[in-house]
Amino acid sequence: MKTPEYTTLQKRKLRDVIFGLEDDLQLARMAEIFQCFADPTRLKIINSLLISELCVYDLTVVLQMSQPAVSHHLKHLRQIRLVKTRRKGKSILYSLDDDHIRQLFDICIAHLDETDENDHSQYFPGRQS
């Protein structure tokens, strides 16, 4: 295969792209966050915590899941600092770690709102719109 010849402008553009890339560790950490956003249960937890600070029991009611399952998801969300805790008496309350999580969620909703509201076939293959 023949190597393409690059003009000075193309070489400069490629150099700018290469030097502008985030480092691999940062990209791996970002991928972890996006993996959490790829899980519908974790998204529902995030959505719930956007509305109110909740304890594990409250989340089991909202999600209709067992306490161990909810706790497993919360542990993962805490590990990557999407969710934080605080103690109130005997209860542990969960909330979003900071406003960036709300922003990520809202940006995703805004992006979905830009698409045709009736065309969800790409998300639910086999369903008729």
Secondary structure by P-SEA (a helix, b strand, c coil): cbbbbbcaaaaaaaaaaaaacccaaaaaaaaaaaaaaacaaaaaaaaaaaaccccaaaaaaaacccaaaaaaaaaaaaaaccbbbbbcccbbbbccccaaaaaaaaaaaaaaaaccccccccccccccc
